[in-house]
Amino acid sequence: MKGRVFVIGLGLIGGSLALCIKKEHEDATIVGFDINSEQARLAKMLGVIDEIAEDIQSGAIDANLIIISAPVNETEEIIKFLAGLPLHPEVIVTDTGSTKSKIVGSAKSLKERGITFIGGHPMAGSHKSGVSAAKEILFENAFYLLTPKEHIEDSKVKILKSWLIGTKAKFLTITPENHDYLTGIVSHFPHIIAASIVRQTEKLAEAESLIPRLAAGGFRDITRIASSSPKMWKDILLHNREILIELLNQWQDEMNDVKMLLEDENSSAIYDYFHQAKQFRDGLPQKDKGAIPAFYDLFVDVPDYPGVVSEITGYLAKEEISITNIRILETREDINGVLVISFQTEEDRQKAEQCIGSYSSYATSIGS
């Protein structure tokens, strides 16, 4: 496809979308703007964009596609600003925000001008941020939710999908309200729970100094999402407050039920509680990308001697396999430790497993 694509916000998501469009549509011109001018210059230097816009107005006026990749509060303000500009009559405006009802509602100002707005949410991410972390494969096989209002023609949605075909994402079209309910359950609510577990542990650690040391390993894994941006999650929670209040009320009822099981010492019911949770959790898709970015972990049984970590990473470097994180789960003298290596994709994890198997006799296994 030919035309001008204007990306507002050149972080991980905006930069990755720019790369996907640039690769698939070689005749398109990718223009970028970021409030941080250094990010914009870096994006141009890395070849993520073709041109830098001095401001939103200069980049938006002649654009055929405008992608707003900014925090949800800023996205609302940008939409209102765009509504006052003499945009191309056939332009499609979309966003990448984690909430949709309020954002799509704010696009009423664009509708009144006859401008097409289609809410979007690519459900992918990384532990890294910024345009330097952008990559073409970020959205591959990830769900990409589109939330057009009823008045949006199907042909416009098809055009947007054509622009975004290079993401190789799985597109789903749902209502903004349904989006916020679903993502509230599988993304926003878990972030609250993870943060609350960490907060409670922090308070208890004031009286027990061993807690921080014992909270390494598995505790860090199950609360990983509590390390997300506080500002971003403040805005997301306020945008989706009604649904999250409902979910928190349900959670309180759930915890009261568990409390009663403990008070009654109901052994069989406690067993059933964990058994049902295990069955549902074990039945979830293992290879699909979901609402919370996953790390693909490989566990390697290694002997505890100096240089073993360098040995393993040397094998991976030789095969040009990138890792996102590495840590030792357990090491004690004279027994094997467990090296946990995280990868960005399932493909990288499979390659690493084959690589380590070909260079060494160390046993490997994957997380579940």
VOVO-866894 format. One line per 2 residues: number of its first residue (from 1); for each residue x negated, y negated, z of N, C-alpha, C. Coordinates in pm, whole numbers, padded with zeros to 5 digits. Each point is the difference from the previous one (the first is absolute). Example, Ala and Ser with C-alpha at 12.3 -4.5 7.8 and 13.67 -1.06 7.14 Angstrom:
1> -01319 00569 00780 00089 -00119 00000 -00090 -00120 00000  00035 -00105 -00072 -00082 -00119 00006 00077 -00109 00073 $
END
This chain:
1> -00084 00120 00000 00084 -00120 00000 -00087 -00125 00000  00048 -00103 -00067 -00070 -00128 -00003 00069 -00098 00094 $
3> -00073 -00101 00040 00058 -00103 00085 -00094 -00039 00111  00049 -00093 00082 -00079 -00049 00113 00061 00052 00130 $
5> -00084 00062 00081 00041 00052 00129 -00067 -00085 00108  00082 -00053 00088 -00051 -00086 00106 00014 00071 00134 $
7> -00113 00026 00065 -00001 00069 00130 -00030 -00102 00109  00095 -00016 00091 -00016 -00092 00112 -00038 00082 00124 $
9> -00123 -00015 00044 -00050 00079 00113 -00091 00110 -00050  -00130 -00019 00015 -00098 00093 -00057 -00068 00083 00108 $
11> 00083 00066 00081 -00052 00093 00099 -00006 00140 -00058  00007 00099 00086 -00006 00140 -00043 00112 00034 -00098 $
13> 00124 -00035 00035 00115 00036 -00083 00004 -00081 -00128  -00009 -00132 00012 00003 -00086 -00118 -00114 00030 -00096 $
15> -00120 00020 00057 -00115 00031 -00083 00013 00133 -00071  00052 00101 00073 00016 00133 -00060 00105 -00002 -00111 $
17> 00109 -00074 00021 00102 -00012 -00106 -00059 -00069 -00122  -00080 -00102 00021 -00065 -00070 -00111 -00088 00097 -00079 $
19> -00075 00083 00069 -00086 00098 -00068 00081 00100 -00080  00111 00047 00057 00085 00097 -00069 00059 -00059 -00128 $
21> 00048 -00123 00010 00059 -00066 -00117 -00107 -00030 -00104  -00115 -00044 00045 -00110 -00035 -00090 -00047 00122 -00080 $
23> -00005 00116 00067 -00046 00121 -00067 00101 00050 -00102  00128 -00005 00036 00105 00055 -00086 00038 -00094 -00115 $
25> -00004 -00131 00027 00043 -00099 -00099 -00118 -00091 -00035  -00081 00046 -00091 -00125 -00069 -00032 00022 -00136 -00065 $
27> 00117 -00019 -00062 00028 -00128 -00066 00060 -00103 00094  00026 00039 00124 00056 -00093 00097 -00111 -00083 00064 $
29> 00036 -00119 00044 -00092 -00087 00073 00042 -00004 00145  -00092 00036 00089 00030 00004 00142 -00053 -00127 00067 $
31> 00092 -00078 00055 -00035 -00123 00069 00024 00021 00149  -00090 -00049 00083 00013 00022 00143 -00012 -00126 00081 $
33> 00069 00000 00114 -00013 -00110 00096 -00002 00059 00140  -00086 -00054 00084 -00002 00038 00141 -00026 -00125 00082 $
35> 00066 -00008 00114 -00019 -00116 00087 -00145 -00011 00045  -00068 00115 00003 -00143 00003 00028 -00074 -00004 -00134 $
37> -00057 -00114 -00032 -00064 -00018 -00130 -00117 00096 -00021  -00064 00042 00109 -00111 00096 -00013 00051 00135 -00050 $
39> 00119 00041 00046 00059 00124 -00048 00029 -00008 -00149  00048 -00115 -00045 00030 -00019 -00142 -00128 00006 -00083 $
41> -00105 -00065 00048 -00127 00002 -00074 -00058 00141 -00005  00015 00073 00111 -00049 00138 00004 00080 00088 -00096 $
43> 00130 -00023 -00006 00085 00077 -00091 -00041 -00023 -00146  -00033 -00122 -00032 -00045 -00032 -00137 -00136 00064 -00027 $
45> -00089 -00006 00098 -00134 00056 -00016 00005 00151 -00016  00091 00066 00071 00012 00146 -00006 00081 00046 -00122 $
47> 00054 -00093 -00076 00078 00037 -00117 00142 00044 00032  00046 -00030 00121 00137 00035 00038 00100 -00088 -00075 $
49> -00034 -00127 -00019 00084 -00094 -00074 -00082 -00064 -00111  00071 -00058 -00097 -00068 -00067 -00111 -00019 -00149 00027 $
51> 00098 -00059 00068 -00004 -00144 00024 00041 -00030 00144  -00051 -00111 00053 00039 -00047 00133 00094 -00119 -00017 $
53> 00115 00005 00063 00092 -00114 -00001 -00037 -00096 00113  00001 -00128 -00030 -00033 -00099 00102 00105 -00003 00111 $
55> 00125 00024 -00038 00109 00003 00096 00111 00088 -00055  00104 00020 00079 00110 00087 -00041 00072 -00056 -00122 $
57> 00021 -00128 -00002 00074 -00062 -00110 -00067 00023 -00134  -00130 -00024 -00008 -00071 00014 -00128 -00003 00144 -00047 $
59> -00002 00095 00092 -00003 00140 -00039 00135 00055 -00038  00107 -00057 00058 00134 00057 -00015 00074 -00046 -00124 $
61> -00025 -00121 -00044 00085 -00061 -00104 00008 00082 -00128  -00112 00052 -00050 00001 00073 -00127 -00003 00151 00017 $
63> 00019 00048 00121 -00013 00145 00027 00122 00077 -00049  -00026 00121 -00048 00108 00093 -00037 00036 00091 00116 $
65> -00095 00019 00090 00022 00079 00121 -00072 -00069 00115  00072 -00018 00110 -00059 -00059 00120 00011 00102 00113 $
67> -00114 00035 00059 -00003 00094 00112 -00042 -00076 00125  00087 -00001 00100 -00032 -00065 00127 -00047 00106 00098 $
69> -00127 -00002 00029 -00059 00097 00093 -00051 -00075 00122  00095 -00039 00083 -00030 -00083 00117 00080 00050 00119 $
71> -00035 -00043 00122 00082 00037 00116 00146 -00040 -00020  00091 00071 00069 00142 -00016 -00030 00050 -00143 00023 $
73> -00045 -00067 00105 00044 -00138 00023 -00046 -00092 -00111  -00126 00014 -00040 -00054 -00083 -00108 00070 00030 -00132 $
75> 00038 00127 -00020 00069 00038 -00123 00130 -00077 -00016  00076 -00015 00108 00125 -00077 -00005 -00027 -00144 -00043 $
77> -00104 -00059 00056 -00033 -00139 -00034 -00045 -00013 -00146  -00075 00097 -00046 -00048 -00003 -00139 00118 00012 -00097 $
79> 00096 00086 00033 00119 00015 -00086 00075 -00132 -00010  00018 -00067 00112 00069 -00130 -00002 -00077 -00101 -00084 $
81> -00131 00004 00008 -00082 -00093 -00079 00012 00030 -00149  -00003 00129 -00035 00010 00039 -00141 00134 -00044 -00059 $
83> 00104 00001 00082 00134 -00037 -00049 00006 -00145 -00047  -00094 -00080 00043 -00002 -00140 -00041 -00090 -00028 -00119 $
85> -00060 00103 -00059 -00093 -00018 -00111 00066 00034 -00134  -00048 -00061 -00109 00052 00032 -00134 -00061 00129 -00052 $
87> 00045 00114 00055 -00056 00130 -00035 00045 00045 -00138  -00076 00094 -00057 00040 00063 -00127 00138 00064 00020 $
89> 00094 -00022 -00089 00137 00050 00021 00011 00151 00012  -00095 00073 -00059 00005 00147 00004 -00093 00060 00105 $
91> -00055 -00084 00086 -00095 00049 00099 00068 00095 00099  -00075 00098 00046 00045 00088 00107 -00088 -00028 00121 $
93> 00066 -00025 00113 -00072 -00025 00125 00022 00121 00091  -00107 00049 00060 00011 00111 00094 -00094 -00025 00117 $
95> 00014 00082 00104 -00086 -00016 00117 -00047 00138 00045  -00078 00004 00107 -00052 00127 00051 00026 00015 00150 $
97> 00095 -00076 00053 00021 -00005 00143 00056 00126 00061  -00023 00018 00130 00043 00119 00073 00145 -00008 00048 $
99> 00062 -00116 -00013 00144 -00013 00027 00064 -00062 -00124  00130 00025 -00018 00061 -00040 -00124 00126 -00085 00014 $
101> 00084 00024 00099 00129 -00069 00006 -00016 -00152 00003  -00084 -00051 00092 -00017 -00145 00011 -00070 -00058 -00122 $
103> -00097 00073 -00053 -00073 -00049 -00117 00090 -00005 -00122  00075 00109 -00025 00092 00001 -00114 00108 -00107 00019 $
105> 00044 -00018 00124 00099 -00104 00027 -00053 -00138 -00032  -00127 -00025 00028 -00058 -00131 -00029 -00014 -00025 -00150 $
107> 00005 00108 -00079 -00013 -00013 -00146 00129 -00049 -00065  00100 -00029 00080 00124 -00058 -00054 -00030 -00129 -00075 $
109> -00101 -00072 00048 -00039 -00127 -00066 -00052 00024 -00140  -00064 00115 -00023 -00046 00034 -00134 00117 00044 -00087 $
111> 00093 00076 00058 00119 00045 -00073 00078 -00119 -00054  00013 -00103 00080 00074 -00120 -00043 -00066 -00068 -00118 $
113> -00128 00024 -00018 -00073 -00055 -00115 -00001 00097 -00119  00060 00117 00017 -00001 00101 -00106 -00130 00077 -00007 $
115> -00079 -00004 00107 -00128 00070 00005 00018 00136 00066  -00060 00102 -00058 00010 00137 00052 -00097 00023 00114 $
117> 00053 00043 00115 -00085 00042 00111 00034 00145 00034  -00103 00084 00006 00016 00140 00037 -00093 00029 00117 $
119> 00058 00029 00115 -00081 00031 00117 -00081 00127 -00022  -00122 00002 00050 -00085 00117 -00016 -00080 00030 00126 $
121> -00030 00127 00019 -00081 00040 00116 -00083 00123 -00036  -00125 -00020 -00041 -00088 00115 -00024 -00046 00057 00134 $
123> 00035 00125 00026 -00025 00058 00132 -00136 00069 00002  -00102 -00081 -00004 -00138 00050 00003 -00085 -00104 00069 $
125> -00113 00044 00050 -00089 -00092 00068 -00134 00065 00027  -00078 -00063 00083 -00134 00049 00030 -00043 -00056 00134 $
127> -00102 00061 00058 -00057 -00055 00123 -00083 -00124 -00031  -00028 -00025 -00127 -00076 -00117 -00041 00096 -00108 -00050 $
129> -00046 -00123 -00003 00083 -00111 -00047 -00082 -00090 -00091  00069 -00092 -00066 -00068 -00094 -00088 -00014 00052 -00141 $
131> -00027 -00091 -00092 -00007 00036 -00141 -00117 00093 -00031  -00104 -00003 00082 -00114 00089 -00024 00039 00147 00022 $
133> 00109 00025 00072 00047 00137 00023 00100 00045 -00104  00039 -00090 -00093 00100 00033 -00102 -00049 00114 -00089 $
135> 00093 00088 -00039 -00035 00112 -00087 00120 00041 -00084  -00029 00051 -00119 00106 00038 -00094 00081 00118 00050 $
137> -00058 00087 00081 00069 00122 00040 00079 -00015 00131  00007 -00121 00054 00061 -00019 00132 00145 00049 00004 $
139> 00074 -00021 -00108 00144 00030 00001 00034 00135 -00065  -00102 00070 -00047 00025 00124 -00073 00077 00099 00088 $
141> 00117 00044 -00051 00090 00094 00068 00065 -00057 00126  -00018 -00128 00024 00067 -00063 00114 00141 -00043 -00042 $
143> 00090 -00012 00097 00133 -00052 -00030 -00008 -00152 -00019  00068 -00047 -00104 00009 -00143 -00027 00148 -00033 -00003 $
145> 00049 -00065 00106 00142 -00028 00012 00036 -00133 -00067  00101 00003 -00085 00052 -00120 -00066 00141 -00025 00051 $
147> 00030 -00127 00030 00130 -00032 00061 00071 -00111 -00076  00040 00025 -00124 00072 -00103 -00076 00143 -00018 00052 $
149> 00049 -00122 00001 00140 -00025 00036 00090 00044 -00116  00131 00006 00026 00094 00055 -00096 00000 -00074 -00134 $
151> -00027 -00130 00002 00009 -00079 -00124 -00122 00019 -00091  -00104 00066 00049 -00120 00019 -00082 00024 00108 -00105 $
153> -00027 -00033 -00126 00020 00095 -00110 -00103 00113 00008  00043 00121 -00038 -00091 00116 00000 -00120 -00024 -00090 $
155> 00021 -00075 -00107 -00110 -00027 -00094 -00112 -00077 00067  00034 -00087 00096 -00103 -00076 00072 -00081 00091 00091 $
157> 00069 00095 00063 -00070 00096 00087 -00095 00085 -00084  00045 00039 -00120 -00085 00080 -00088 -00124 -00078 -00044 $
159> 00017 -00129 -00025 -00114 -00083 -00039 -00101 -00006 00115  00050 -00019 00122 -00090 -00006 00115 -00074 00133 00017 $
161> 00070 00111 -00016 -00066 00131 00010 -00106 00016 -00108  00028 -00054 -00118 -00098 00009 -00109 -00127 -00078 00035 $
163> 00018 -00117 00061 -00117 -00076 00043 -00081 00077 00104  00071 00074 00085 -00064 00068 00113 -00032 00146 -00025 $
165> 00015 00044 -00124 -00018 00143 -00031 -00142 00048 00034  -00096 -00090 -00005 -00139 00036 00029 -00025 00036 00145 $
167> 00096 -00030 00088 -00015 00038 00141 00011 00152 00018  00069 00065 -00096 00029 00145 00009 00074 00033 00129 $
169> 00085 -00094 00043 00078 00017 00121 00133 00068 -00032  00068 00044 00105 00134 00059 -00014 00102 -00109 00033 $
171> 00070 -00049 -00102 00094 -00110 00019 00134 00051 00051  00052 -00064 00103 00134 00027 00051 00075 -00132 00007 $
173> 00124 00000 -00048 00082 -00121 00004 00109 00017 00106  -00002 -00087 00100 00097 00005 00109 00043 -00143 00033 $
175> 00099 -00013 00088 00045 -00134 00040 -00097 -00058 00103  -00005 -00132 00012 -00088 -00061 00101 00034 00047 00141 $
177> 00130 00018 00029 00043 00043 00133 -00047 00143 00029  00015 00086 -00099 -00044 00138 00016 -00151 00007 00019 $
179> -00071 -00085 -00074 -00146 -00006 00014 -00040 -00031 00143  00063 -00102 00057 -00040 -00043 00135 00035 00104 00105 $
181> 00109 00073 -00023 00037 00106 00093 -00101 00115 -00007  -00033 00043 -00122 -00092 00112 -00017 -00141 -00033 00049 $
183> -00052 -00116 -00040 -00135 -00037 00043 -00003 -00033 00149  00114 -00046 00054 00008 -00021 00144 -00024 00129 00076 $
185> 00058 00110 -00052 -00012 00130 00066 -00140 00058 -00014  -00055 -00001 -00122 -00124 00075 -00025 -00127 -00086 00005 $
187> 00016 -00131 00018 -00120 -00084 00004 00005 -00103 00113  00100 -00087 00001 00003 -00109 00097 00014 00053 00144 $
189> 00095 00090 00020 00023 00056 00134 -00123 00076 00052  -00064 00088 -00080 -00121 00068 00049 -00111 -00097 00042 $
191> -00009 -00115 -00068 -00102 -00097 00040 00030 -00055 00140  00127 -00021 00030 00037 -00046 00134 -00037 00105 00104 $
193> 00033 00126 -00028 -00026 00108 00095 -00150 00015 00023  -00079 -00004 -00107 -00145 00013 00015 -00056 -00113 00085 $
195> 00047 -00122 -00025 -00048 -00114 00078 00042 00014 00147  00121 00050 00023 00047 00014 00138 -00080 00105 00077 $
197> -00038 00108 -00068 -00083 00104 00065 -00134 -00059 00039  -00059 -00079 -00090 -00130 -00061 00029 00012 -00100 00115 $
199> 00108 -00079 -00003 00020 -00100 00105 00015 00067 00138  00077 00108 00006 00018 00070 00127 -00132 00060 00048 $
201> -00075 00057 -00094 -00130 00060 00035 -00096 -00106 00050  00002 -00118 -00061 -00086 -00110 00043 00031 -00039 00145 $
203> 00127 -00008 00032 00039 -00037 00136 -00044 00105 00101  00019 00127 -00035 -00040 00108 00090 -00151 00007 00015 $
205> -00073 -00043 -00106 -00146 00006 00004 -00059 -00098 00101  00078 -00099 00042 -00049 -00096 00099 -00029 00068 00133 $
207> 00073 00108 00027 -00019 00071 00128 -00078 00131 -00017  -00025 00040 -00124 -00070 00126 -00024 -00100 -00019 -00114 $
209> -00126 -00013 00036 -00104 -00036 -00098 -00030 00110 -00101  00038 00124 00029 -00028 00109 -00093 00092 -00001 -00122 $
211> 00113 -00069 00009 00099 00005 -00108 -00057 -00042 -00135  -00071 -00114 -00011 -00052 -00039 -00132 -00093 00105 -00060 $
213> -00079 00066 00084 -00092 00102 -00051 00076 00122 -00049  00103 00040 00072 00078 00118 -00037 00096 -00029 -00115 $
215> 00027 -00128 -00025 00095 -00038 -00105 -00065 -00003 -00138  -00124 00042 -00012 -00062 00010 -00132 00059 00120 -00073 $
217> -00042 00022 -00122 00044 00119 -00074 00146 -00003 -00035  00076 00101 00048 00140 00016 -00037 00086 -00120 00035 $
219> -00025 -00062 00115 00079 -00118 00039 -00017 -00112 -00102  -00122 -00022 -00043 -00024 -00103 -00101 00070 00035 -00131 $
221> 00004 00128 -00033 00064 00041 -00125 00150 -00029 00001  00068 00040 00109 00145 -00016 00001 00043 -00145 00021 $
223> -00093 -00086 00041 00035 -00142 00018 -00074 -00089 -00101  -00051 00061 -00107 -00079 -00076 -00098 00073 -00124 -00050 $
225> 00130 00012 -00027 00073 -00112 -00060 00017 -00118 00095  -00032 00020 00129 00005 -00112 00094 -00110 -00102 -00027 $
227> -00096 00036 -00086 -00108 -00092 -00035 00035 -00089 -00119  00124 00006 -00046 00041 -00082 -00113 00007 -00148 00038 $
229> 00010 -00085 -00099 -00001 -00145 00021 00115 -00046 00090  -00029 -00061 00115 00107 -00048 00089 00089 -00105 -00066 $
231> -00058 -00090 -00078 00080 -00104 -00064 00096 00060 -00102  -00051 00093 -00080 00084 00063 -00102 00117 00073 00065 $
233> -00028 00074 00108 00106 00079 00062 00096 -00085 00081  -00045 -00112 00051 00093 -00094 00064 00106 -00043 -00100 $
235> -00045 -00039 -00120 00093 -00048 -00103 00092 00111 -00049  -00056 00120 -00021 00082 00112 -00048 00109 00035 00101 $
237> -00037 00007 00128 00099 00035 00102 00112 -00102 00010  -00035 -00128 -00010 00103 -00103 00007 00090 00003 -00124 $
239> -00056 00034 -00115 00080 00012 -00122 00099 00116 00010  -00038 00105 00070 00081 00122 00005 00055 00025 00141 $
241> 00022 -00107 00073 00030 00009 00143 00128 00077 00031  00108 -00018 -00078 00126 00065 00033 -00013 00153 -00006 $
243> -00063 00049 -00105 -00018 00145 -00015 -00092 00054 00108  -00105 -00074 00032 -00096 00048 00100 00060 -00001 00141 $
245> 00087 -00095 00028 00069 00001 00130 00088 00124 00011  00069 00034 -00110 00083 00121 -00002 -00085 00125 00022 $
247> -00115 00007 -00067 -00087 00117 00013 -00060 00009 00140  -00033 -00114 00059 -00054 00001 00136 00104 00046 00101 $
249> 00126 -00037 -00022 00107 00048 00088 00012 00152 -00010  -00010 00053 -00123 00005 00145 -00019 -00120 00067 00067 $
251> -00117 -00065 -00010 -00122 00055 00060 00012 00005 00152  00060 -00103 00060 00019 -00001 00144 00091 00115 00043 $
253> 00104 00026 -00080 00088 00114 00029 -00077 00131 -00009  -00086 00010 -00102 -00081 00120 -00018 -00092 00023 00119 $
255> -00066 -00105 00046 -00092 00012 00114 00075 00031 00129  00122 -00053 00013 00080 00033 00118 00036 00148 00000 $
257> 00027 00055 -00119 00030 00143 -00011 -00120 00084 00043  -00119 -00041 -00045 -00122 00072 00037 -00023 -00010 00152 $
259> 00023 -00118 00053 -00016 -00020 00145 00091 00094 00078  00124 00017 -00049 00094 00089 00068 -00045 00146 -00007 $
261> -00059 00038 -00115 -00052 00137 -00014 -00108 00027 00104  -00085 -00100 00023 -00108 00016 00098 00055 00001 00142 $
263> 00096 -00088 00026 00059 -00004 00134 00072 00131 00033  00064 00059 -00101 00071 00126 00020 -00091 00122 -00010 $
265> -00127 -00025 -00037 -00096 00110 -00022 00057 00105 -00096  00060 -00053 -00109 00068 00086 -00097 -00102 00055 -00099 $
267> -00060 00111 00035 -00110 00057 -00077 00039 00032 -00144  00112 00067 -00020 00040 00040 -00136 00033 -00121 -00087 $
269> 00063 -00101 00060 00035 -00121 -00077 -00125 -00078 -00038  -00098 -00003 00089 -00126 -00069 -00031 -00071 00073 -00115 $
271> -00001 00134 00008 -00058 00078 -00109 00071 -00031 -00131  00133 00000 00000 00077 -00027 -00121 -00029 -00139 -00055 $
273> -00019 -00095 00091 -00028 -00139 -00040 -00128 -00006 -00085  -00106 00062 00050 -00127 00000 -00073 00006 00092 -00123 $
275> 00073 00110 00010 00011 00093 -00113 00070 -00065 -00118  00109 -00071 00026 00073 -00067 -00107 -00085 -00111 -00062 $
277> -00074 -00072 00085 -00088 -00106 -00052 -00109 00060 -00088  -00056 00112 00044 -00105 00067 -00078 00055 00047 -00135 $
279> 00118 00059 00001 00057 00051 -00125 00022 -00112 -00101  00058 -00111 00047 00026 -00112 -00092 -00131 -00060 -00050 $
281> -00094 -00020 00093 -00128 -00060 -00038 -00077 00089 -00096  -00002 00131 00024 -00072 00093 -00087 00065 00010 -00138 $
283> 00128 -00035 -00009 00070 00006 -00128 -00015 -00125 -00084  -00065 -00104 00054 -00019 -00123 -00077 -00102 00023 -00111 $
285> 00017 -00069 -00114 -00097 00015 -00111 -00141 -00035 00046  -00096 00085 -00034 -00138 -00022 00045 -00082 -00083 -00099 $
287> 00034 00009 -00128 -00083 -00065 -00101 00059 -00132 -00051  00128 -00024 00029 00062 -00124 -00046 -00044 -00116 00086 $
289> -00008 -00118 -00062 -00028 -00121 00075 00131 -00054 00056  -00001 -00043 00125 00120 -00050 00063 -00013 -00146 00036 $
291> 00082 -00043 00097 00006 -00141 00036 -00126 -00047 00070  -00063 00088 00078 -00123 -00035 00072 -00118 00061 -00074 $
293> -00096 -00082 -00043 -00115 00053 -00072 -00068 00114 00075  -00028 00107 -00070 -00060 00117 00063 -00149 00005 -00031 $
295> -00074 00061 00092 -00139 00035 -00027 -00006 00151 -00015  -00075 00045 -00095 -00009 00143 -00026 -00125 00052 00070 $
297> 00022 00072 00110 -00110 00042 00087 -00049 00140 -00034  -00131 00014 00005 -00064 00131 -00015 -00080 00026 00127 $
299> 00024 00117 00062 -00070 00036 00123 -00113 00097 -00035  -00120 -00034 00043 -00118 00081 -00031 -00065 00046 00130 $
301> -00011 00130 00018 -00068 00056 00117 -00151 -00009 -00023  -00067 -00079 00080 -00144 -00019 -00019 -00075 00028 00129 $
303> -00124 00049 -00010 -00082 00020 00120 -00046 -00134 00055  -00025 -00004 00128 -00040 -00124 00065 -00152 -00014 -00004 $
305> -00050 -00056 -00112 -00144 -00028 -00005 -00020 -00132 -00075  -00111 -00069 00026 -00024 -00131 -00060 00000 00007 -00154 $
307> 00069 -00094 -00062 00000 -00010 -00145 00111 00074 -00071  00087 00068 00074 00104 00079 -00068 00101 -00090 -00070 $
309> 00030 -00116 00059 00095 -00092 -00064 -00058 -00053 -00131  -00129 -00037 00004 -00066 -00047 -00122 -00005 00109 -00106 $
311> -00015 00123 00045 -00003 00113 -00093 00133 00010 -00076  00110 -00005 00074 00133 00013 -00061 00028 -00119 -00093 $
313> -00025 -00120 00048 00027 -00118 -00084 -00093 -00002 -00122  -00118 00058 00015 -00091 00010 -00115 00057 00088 -00109 $
315> 00063 00112 00038 00065 00087 -00098 00109 -00076 -00075  00081 -00075 00075 00112 -00073 -00061 -00051 -00112 -00091 $
317> -00108 -00066 00044 -00056 -00108 -00081 -00055 00055 -00132  -00060 00119 00008 -00056 00063 -00121 00108 00025 -00104 $
319> 00121 00032 00047 00113 00026 -00091 00086 -00124 -00022  -00046 -00114 00053 00070 -00129 -00016 00143 00006 00051 $
321> 00017 00057 00119 00131 00009 00064 00005 -00105 00111  00094 -00093 -00010 00011 -00109 00097 00078 00044 00123 $
323> -00045 -00047 00116 00073 00027 00125 00048 -00133 00057  00107 00007 00081 00052 -00122 00064 -00037 -00008 00147 $
325> -00026 00116 00061 -00035 -00001 00142 -00066 00133 00035  -00083 00000 00103 -00063 00123 00047 -00023 -00012 00150 $
327> 00029 00108 00072 -00022 -00001 00144 -00021 00143 00050  -00059 00013 00116 -00022 00130 00062 00107 00020 00106 $
329> 00078 00106 -00017 00109 00026 00093 -00050 00060 00130  -00102 00086 -00012 -00050 00066 00122 -00141 00053 -00027 $
331> -00092 -00031 00084 -00133 00061 -00009 -00050 00031 00139  -00044 00122 00021 -00063 00040 00126 -00119 00088 -00034 $
333> -00095 00001 00083 -00123 00074 -00027 00027 00149 -00024  -00062 00052 -00102 00002 00143 -00033 00131 00049 -00061 $
335> 00097 -00089 -00025 00121 00045 -00069 00029 -00095 -00115  00087 00044 -00089 00036 -00083 -00114 00083 -00120 00042 $
337> -00021 -00110 -00069 00086 -00116 00014 00093 -00005 -00120  00095 -00091 00004 00092 -00016 -00111 -00019 -00139 -00059 $
339> -00037 -00003 -00126 -00019 -00124 -00071 00129 -00029 -00078  00060 -00113 00025 00124 -00037 -00068 -00033 -00107 -00104 $
341> 00021 00035 -00127 -00029 -00092 -00110 00132 -00037 -00067  00026 -00130 -00014 00124 -00047 -00060 -00024 -00049 -00142 $
343> 00097 00029 -00088 -00008 -00039 -00140 00124 -00078 -00041  -00012 -00073 -00108 00110 -00083 -00047 00106 00082 -00071 $
345> -00039 00108 -00066 00094 00079 -00079 -00016 00149 00029  00105 00076 -00031 -00005 00145 00013 -00104 00059 -00095 $
347> -00013 -00061 -00117 -00098 00049 -00098 -00142 -00011 00055  -00031 -00111 00066 -00134 -00017 00058 -00024 00102 00111 $
349> 00104 00028 00079 -00016 00098 00107 -00029 00139 -00058  00071 00037 -00106 -00022 00130 -00062 -00142 00011 -00058 $
351> -00045 -00109 -00063 -00136 -00002 -00056 -00103 00016 00112  00025 -00069 00112 -00093 00006 00112 -00007 00140 00060 $
353> 00115 00064 00010 00004 00135 00054 -00082 00096 -00087  00016 -00013 -00133 -00077 00083 -00092 -00149 -00033 00006 $
355> -00031 -00129 00012 -00138 -00045 00005 -00072 00057 00122  00061 -00015 00117 -00063 00048 00124 -00014 00152 -00003 $
357> 00100 00067 -00059 -00006 00145 -00011 -00110 00048 -00091  -00032 -00079 -00103 -00104 00041 -00095 -00141 -00028 00051 $
359> -00013 -00103 00087 -00133 -00038 00049 -00033 00061 00137  00102 00049 00071 -00026 00047 00136 00093 00117 00034 $
361> -00020 00053 00119 00087 00109 00049 00094 -00050 00108  00013 -00133 00015 00084 -00055 00104 00147 00024 -00034 $
363> 00078 00042 00098 00142 00024 -00018 00075 -00134 -00006  00097 -00007 -00089 00080 -00120 -00013 00149 00035 00010 $
365> 00079 -00099 00039 00145 00016 00006 00063 -00138 -00015  00128 -00001 -00037 00068 -00128 -00018 00098 -00022 00113 $
367> 00035 -00128 00024 00098 -00031 00104 00139 00037 -00048  00093 00006 00092 00137 00034 -00035 00097 -00098 00063 $
END
